[in-house]
Amino acid sequence: MVMTDDHGVSLCVEVAVDDGSWVERLPPAPGNGPVSVSFDDVELAARDRTAVTDLGYVVVGTAGVRHADEVAHLLVPQAIVERHTRWWRALLELAARVYDLRFGPVQFALADVLRLHADQAPDPTTATPPRLHAPGRRPPTA
């Protein structure tokens, strides 16, 4: 599976969220596209959901993935990265890791996280939700 939107491939940004101060450094989401966020812990999601949503992000829930550190995963369409370079650089300041979802091993390792983001598509009136496509298959064209 490859996470894509109408403009290209997405990136998955992993941010350490051990305490609530990470939200204070999280830049507001760009206004013209969906950036979804998942947490790896129910308590963290409960603690930070409102603050993240107030910044314009779409919170999609909690994935069944555990890490050594508590993390949030942000799914960022490549088109957003290209259009909002200052926002992207600010997000990278918080990033523990950035995964390029064009690569199969990354998709396999993050399958539960990616499935959660795909299953909880943002409001279609404000943005195009991410879609799943089989490897080696091109998305249908309009």
ZAGU-862939 format. One record per residue: residue in three letters; chain; x, y negated, z negated of N, C-alpha, C in turn. Coordinates in nm, 3 decimals. Layout:
<recs>
REC  code  unit   n_east  n_north     n_up  ca_east  ca_north    ca_up   c_east  c_north     c_up
REC   ala     A        X        Y        Z        X         Y        Z        X        Y        Z
...
</recs>
This chain:
<recs>
REC  code  unit   n_east  n_north     n_up  ca_east  ca_north    ca_up   c_east  c_north     c_up
REC   met     A    0.084    0.118    0.000    0.000     0.000    0.000    0.087   -0.123    0.000
REC   val     A    0.046   -0.224    0.070    0.118    -0.351    0.076    0.020   -0.461    0.038
REC   met     A    0.058   -0.542   -0.058   -0.027    -0.652   -0.099   -0.007   -0.766   -0.001
REC   thr     A   -0.115   -0.808    0.065   -0.104    -0.919    0.157   -0.225   -1.008    0.144
REC   asp     A   -0.213   -1.126    0.196   -0.328    -1.213    0.215   -0.330   -1.248    0.364
REC   asp     A   -0.410   -1.339    0.406   -0.417    -1.373    0.548   -0.290   -1.439    0.599
REC   his     A   -0.202   -1.481    0.511   -0.083    -1.554    0.552    0.044   -1.473    0.538
REC   gly     A    0.041   -1.355    0.479    0.163    -1.276    0.466    0.169   -1.198    0.338
REC   val     A    0.288   -1.158    0.304    0.313    -1.070    0.191    0.315   -1.148    0.060
REC   ser     A    0.280   -1.080   -0.048    0.282    -1.142   -0.181    0.407   -1.102   -0.258
REC   leu     A    0.437   -1.181   -0.360    0.543    -1.153   -0.454    0.480   -1.132   -0.590
REC   cys     A    0.541   -1.047   -0.671    0.494    -1.025   -0.807    0.600   -1.081   -0.902
REC   val     A    0.560   -1.178   -0.981    0.652    -1.244   -1.074    0.622   -1.193   -1.214
REC   glu     A    0.725   -1.145   -1.280    0.711    -1.093   -1.417    0.767   -1.198   -1.513
REC   val     A    0.684   -1.238   -1.609    0.721    -1.342   -1.705    0.712   -1.284   -1.846
REC   ala     A    0.815   -1.303   -1.927    0.813    -1.259   -2.067    0.719   -1.350   -2.146
REC   val     A    0.631   -1.289   -2.225    0.529    -1.365   -2.299    0.529   -1.328   -2.447
REC   asp     A    0.647   -1.308   -2.503    0.658    -1.264   -2.642    0.587   -1.355   -2.740
REC   asp     A    0.591   -1.485   -2.714    0.517    -1.577   -2.799    0.435   -1.669   -2.709
REC   gly     A    0.349   -1.746   -2.766    0.259    -1.830   -2.689    0.324   -1.950   -2.622
REC   ser     A    0.451   -1.976   -2.648    0.515    -2.095   -2.592    0.537   -2.085   -2.441
REC   trp     A    0.532   -1.967   -2.384    0.551    -1.953   -2.239    0.444   -2.029   -2.162
REC   val     A    0.322   -2.033   -2.218    0.212    -2.101   -2.149    0.239   -2.251   -2.141
REC   glu     A    0.307   -2.307   -2.240    0.340    -2.449   -2.238    0.436   -2.483   -2.126
REC   arg     A    0.516   -2.386   -2.081    0.612    -2.408   -1.973    0.559   -2.362   -1.837
REC   leu     A    0.444   -2.296   -1.835    0.385    -2.248   -1.711    0.329   -2.366   -1.632
REC   pro     A    0.376   -2.386   -1.508    0.324    -2.499   -1.430    0.179   -2.473   -1.389
REC   pro     A    0.097   -2.577   -1.378   -0.041    -2.557   -1.333   -0.043   -2.490   -1.196
REC   ala     A   -0.140   -2.402   -1.175   -0.151    -2.329   -1.049   -0.178   -2.425   -0.933
REC   pro     A   -0.123   -2.393   -0.816   -0.155    -2.475   -0.698   -0.305   -2.470   -0.671
REC   gly     A   -0.360   -2.580   -0.625   -0.504    -2.589   -0.607   -0.560   -2.523   -0.484
REC   asn     A   -0.476   -2.487   -0.387   -0.532    -2.438   -0.262   -0.513   -2.289   -0.238
REC   gly     A   -0.495   -2.212   -0.343   -0.481    -2.068   -0.323   -0.482   -1.994   -0.454
REC   pro     A   -0.520   -1.868   -0.451   -0.529    -1.793   -0.575   -0.393   -1.740   -0.620
REC   val     A   -0.363   -1.761   -0.746   -0.251    -1.694   -0.811   -0.313   -1.621   -0.929
REC   ser     A   -0.308   -1.488   -0.924   -0.371    -1.409   -1.029   -0.268   -1.364   -1.132
REC   val     A   -0.317   -1.343   -1.255   -0.231    -1.308   -1.367   -0.290   -1.187   -1.437
REC   ser     A   -0.203   -1.090   -1.469   -0.244    -0.977   -1.554   -0.147   -0.969   -1.671
REC   phe     A   -0.193   -0.910   -1.779   -0.110    -0.891   -1.898   -0.089   -0.742   -1.920
REC   asp     A    0.014   -0.707   -1.995    0.036    -0.565   -2.025   -0.011   -0.528   -2.166
REC   asp     A   -0.080   -0.620   -2.232   -0.126    -0.595   -2.367   -0.259   -0.668   -2.390
REC   val     A   -0.354   -0.600   -2.448   -0.488    -0.656   -2.471   -0.481   -0.776   -2.565
REC   glu     A   -0.400   -0.766   -2.670   -0.390    -0.877   -2.765   -0.330   -1.002   -2.701
REC   leu     A   -0.229   -0.981   -2.616   -0.170    -1.096   -2.546   -0.270   -1.159   -2.451
REC   ala     A   -0.347   -1.076   -2.383   -0.449    -1.128   -2.292   -0.551   -1.211   -2.369
REC   ala     A   -0.592   -1.161   -2.484   -0.689    -1.235   -2.566   -0.629   -1.367   -2.615
REC   arg     A   -0.502   -1.364   -2.652   -0.436    -1.483   -2.705   -0.417   -1.591   -2.597
REC   asp     A   -0.379   -1.550   -2.476   -0.336    -1.646   -2.375   -0.433   -1.669   -2.260
REC   arg     A   -0.541   -1.591   -2.253   -0.634    -1.600   -2.140   -0.687   -1.741   -2.116
REC   thr     A   -0.737   -1.806   -2.219   -0.797    -1.938   -2.203   -0.695   -2.041   -2.156
REC   ala     A   -0.577   -2.040   -2.216   -0.473    -2.137   -2.178   -0.430   -2.117   -2.033
REC   val     A   -0.417   -1.992   -1.989   -0.376    -1.963   -1.851   -0.486   -2.003   -1.754
REC   thr     A   -0.610   -1.973   -1.789   -0.724    -2.010   -1.705   -0.737   -2.162   -1.694
REC   asp     A   -0.714   -2.232   -1.804   -0.720    -2.378   -1.803   -0.616   -2.439   -1.709
REC   leu     A   -0.508   -2.366   -1.683   -0.404    -2.412   -1.591   -0.437   -2.378   -1.446
REC   gly     A   -0.551   -2.313   -1.424   -0.595    -2.286   -1.287   -0.565   -2.147   -1.235
REC   tyr     A   -0.514   -2.059   -1.318   -0.483    -1.922   -1.275   -0.605   -1.833   -1.291
REC   val     A   -0.611   -1.728   -1.212   -0.718    -1.629   -1.221   -0.666   -1.512   -1.304
REC   val     A   -0.721   -1.493   -1.424   -0.679    -1.382   -1.510   -0.760   -1.259   -1.471
REC   val     A   -0.690   -1.152   -1.433   -0.757    -1.031   -1.384   -0.764   -0.919   -1.486
REC   gly     A   -0.705   -0.939   -1.603   -0.718    -0.840   -1.709   -0.586   -0.782   -1.756
REC   thr     A   -0.596   -0.660   -1.809   -0.482    -0.592   -1.868   -0.453   -0.465   -1.791
REC   ala     A   -0.328   -0.450   -1.746   -0.286    -0.329   -1.675   -0.236   -0.227   -1.777
REC   gly     A   -0.244   -0.102   -1.742   -0.201     0.005   -1.831   -0.052    0.031   -1.826
REC   val     A    0.027   -0.073   -1.809    0.172    -0.060   -1.796    0.236   -0.120   -1.920
REC   arg     A    0.329   -0.050   -1.979    0.400    -0.102   -2.096    0.545   -0.130   -2.059
REC   his     A    0.598   -0.237   -2.111    0.736    -0.277   -2.088    0.807   -0.287   -2.222
REC   ala     A    0.939   -0.294   -2.217    1.017    -0.313   -2.340    0.980   -0.446   -2.404
REC   asp     A    0.960   -0.548   -2.322    0.915    -0.679   -2.368    0.772   -0.698   -2.322
REC   glu     A    0.698   -0.783   -2.389    0.562    -0.815   -2.347    0.570   -0.905   -2.224
REC   val     A    0.493   -0.873   -2.121    0.501    -0.950   -1.997    0.363   -0.980   -1.940
REC   ala     A    0.362   -1.080   -1.853    0.249    -1.109   -1.765    0.301   -1.094   -1.623
REC   his     A    0.215   -1.048   -1.534    0.249    -1.039   -1.392    0.164   -1.139   -1.315
REC   leu     A    0.229   -1.221   -1.236    0.161    -1.317   -1.151    0.176   -1.271   -1.007
REC   leu     A    0.065   -1.256   -0.938    0.068    -1.218   -0.797    0.059   -1.347   -0.715
REC   val     A    0.164   -1.374   -0.639    0.178    -1.501   -0.568    0.188   -1.474   -0.417
REC   pro     A    0.090   -1.518   -0.339    0.100    -1.504   -0.194    0.218   -1.585   -0.140
REC   gln     A    0.288   -1.529   -0.041    0.403    -1.595    0.018    0.367   -1.735    0.071
REC   ala     A    0.248   -1.749    0.123    0.206    -1.880    0.175    0.206   -1.987    0.065
REC   ile     A    0.171   -1.949   -0.057    0.173    -2.043   -0.171    0.318   -2.082   -0.201
REC   val     A    0.408   -1.985   -0.199    0.550    -2.012   -0.224    0.601   -2.114   -0.123
REC   glu     A    0.566   -2.096    0.003    0.615    -2.184    0.110    0.554   -2.324    0.103
REC   arg     A    0.428   -2.335    0.062    0.362    -2.465    0.058    0.389   -2.545   -0.069
REC   his     A    0.426   -2.475   -0.176    0.441    -2.541   -0.307    0.578   -2.510   -0.366
REC   thr     A    0.680   -2.561   -0.302    0.817    -2.526   -0.342    0.854   -2.575   -0.482
REC   arg     A    0.807   -2.694   -0.521    0.838    -2.741   -0.657    0.769   -2.654   -0.762
REC   trp     A    0.645   -2.617   -0.736    0.573    -2.528   -0.827    0.647   -2.394   -0.836
REC   trp     A    0.689   -2.340   -0.721    0.759    -2.211   -0.717    0.889   -2.218   -0.797
REC   arg     A    0.966   -2.325   -0.781    1.091    -2.337   -0.857    1.062   -2.344   -1.007
REC   ala     A    0.957   -2.414   -1.046    0.921    -2.421   -1.189    0.881   -2.284   -1.241
REC   leu     A    0.807   -2.207   -1.160    0.769    -2.072   -1.201    0.891   -1.982   -1.213
REC   leu     A    0.985   -1.996   -1.122    1.107    -1.915   -1.128    1.187   -1.940   -1.256
REC   glu     A    1.176   -2.060   -1.312    1.244    -2.090   -1.439    1.194   -1.998   -1.551
REC   leu     A    1.068   -1.955   -1.542    1.010    -1.866   -1.643    1.028   -1.719   -1.611
REC   ala     A    1.055   -1.688   -1.486    1.053    -1.549   -1.439    1.164   -1.465   -1.500
REC   ala     A    1.125   -1.347   -1.548    1.224    -1.247   -1.588    1.266   -1.167   -1.465
REC   arg     A    1.171   -1.141   -1.376    1.195    -1.066   -1.252    1.097   -1.114   -1.145
REC   val     A    1.138   -1.100   -1.019    1.051    -1.126   -0.905    1.061   -1.006   -0.814
REC   tyr     A    0.946   -0.948   -0.780    0.942    -0.830   -0.695    0.886   -0.866   -0.558
REC   asp     A    0.956   -0.826   -0.454    0.909    -0.843   -0.317    0.825   -0.720   -0.284
REC   leu     A    0.697   -0.741   -0.261    0.604    -0.629   -0.246    0.604   -0.567   -0.107
REC   arg     A    0.700   -0.605   -0.024    0.715    -0.537    0.105    0.783   -0.402    0.087
REC   phe     A    0.842   -0.378   -0.028    0.921    -0.257   -0.050    0.840   -0.150   -0.123
REC   gly     A    0.836   -0.029   -0.067    0.758     0.082   -0.120    0.790    0.119   -0.264
REC   pro     A    0.918    0.131   -0.303    0.948     0.168   -0.442    0.892    0.068   -0.544
REC   val     A    0.894   -0.059   -0.510    0.837    -0.161   -0.598    0.687   -0.141   -0.609
REC   gln     A    0.622   -0.116   -0.497    0.478    -0.092   -0.497    0.443    0.030   -0.581
REC   phe     A    0.524    0.133   -0.571    0.501     0.255   -0.650    0.516    0.225   -0.799
REC   ala     A    0.623    0.156   -0.835    0.649     0.126   -0.977    0.542    0.035   -1.037
REC   leu     A    0.486   -0.054   -0.958    0.387    -0.151   -1.006    0.245   -0.118   -0.962
REC   ala     A    0.220    0.006   -0.924    0.090     0.045   -0.866   -0.028    0.006   -0.956
REC   asp     A   -0.019    0.033   -1.086   -0.130    -0.002   -1.176   -0.153   -0.152   -1.182
REC   val     A   -0.047   -0.228   -1.185   -0.058    -0.374   -1.190   -0.119   -0.425   -1.060
REC   leu     A   -0.070   -0.377   -0.947   -0.118    -0.424   -0.816   -0.263   -0.385   -0.794
REC   arg     A   -0.300   -0.267   -0.839   -0.439    -0.223   -0.825   -0.532   -0.315   -0.903
REC   leu     A   -0.491   -0.354   -1.022   -0.572    -0.444   -1.104   -0.592   -0.578   -1.032
REC   his     A   -0.487   -0.632   -0.975   -0.497    -0.759   -0.904   -0.586   -0.746   -0.781
REC   ala     A   -0.575   -0.635   -0.710   -0.656    -0.614   -0.590   -0.803   -0.591   -0.624
REC   asp     A   -0.828   -0.519   -0.733   -0.966    -0.487   -0.772   -1.041   -0.607   -0.828
REC   gln     A   -0.969   -0.702   -0.881   -1.030    -0.819   -0.943   -1.005   -0.942   -0.856
REC   ala     A   -1.056   -0.939   -0.736   -1.033    -1.048   -0.641   -1.090   -1.178   -0.696
REC   pro     A   -1.019   -1.289   -0.673   -1.069    -1.419   -0.716   -1.193   -1.459   -0.637
REC   asp     A   -1.255   -1.565   -0.681   -1.377    -1.617   -0.620   -1.356   -1.643   -0.471
REC   pro     A   -1.429   -1.574   -0.384   -1.408    -1.588   -0.241   -1.443   -1.726   -0.187
REC   thr     A   -1.515   -1.807   -0.263   -1.547    -1.941   -0.215   -1.430   -2.036   -0.229
REC   thr     A   -1.330   -2.000   -0.310   -1.216    -2.088   -0.330   -1.089   -2.039   -0.263
REC   ala     A   -1.083   -1.911   -0.227   -0.960    -1.857   -0.168   -0.986   -1.721   -0.107
REC   thr     A   -0.893   -1.678   -0.026   -0.899    -1.545    0.033   -0.835   -1.447   -0.065
REC   pro     A   -0.907   -1.344   -0.109   -0.849    -1.250   -0.205   -0.742   -1.164   -0.140
REC   pro     A   -0.646   -1.113   -0.222   -0.547    -1.020   -0.169   -0.613   -0.891   -0.122
REC   arg     A   -0.551   -0.825   -0.025   -0.604    -0.699    0.025   -0.495   -0.594    0.027
REC   leu     A   -0.537   -0.468    0.026   -0.442    -0.357    0.035   -0.442   -0.303    0.177
REC   his     A   -0.323   -0.274    0.228   -0.310    -0.212    0.359   -0.214   -0.095    0.346
REC   ala     A   -0.240    0.010    0.419   -0.152     0.127    0.417   -0.018    0.090    0.478
REC   pro     A    0.092    0.151    0.427    0.225     0.123    0.485    0.226    0.159    0.633
REC   gly     A    0.292    0.076    0.712    0.305     0.104    0.853    0.182    0.067    0.935
REC   arg     A    0.077    0.023    0.870   -0.044    -0.018    0.942   -0.057   -0.167    0.931
REC   arg     A   -0.088   -0.228    1.040   -0.109    -0.373    1.041   -0.252   -0.402    0.998
REC   pro     A   -0.272   -0.513    0.925   -0.409    -0.550    0.888   -0.491   -0.580    1.013
REC   pro     A   -0.620   -0.558    1.006   -0.704    -0.590    1.121   -0.701   -0.740    1.149
REC   thr     A   -0.709   -0.774    1.276   -0.712    -0.916    1.312   -0.854   -0.956    1.348
REC   ala     A   -0.882   -1.082    1.329   -1.018    -1.132    1.356   -1.038   -1.161    1.502
</recs>
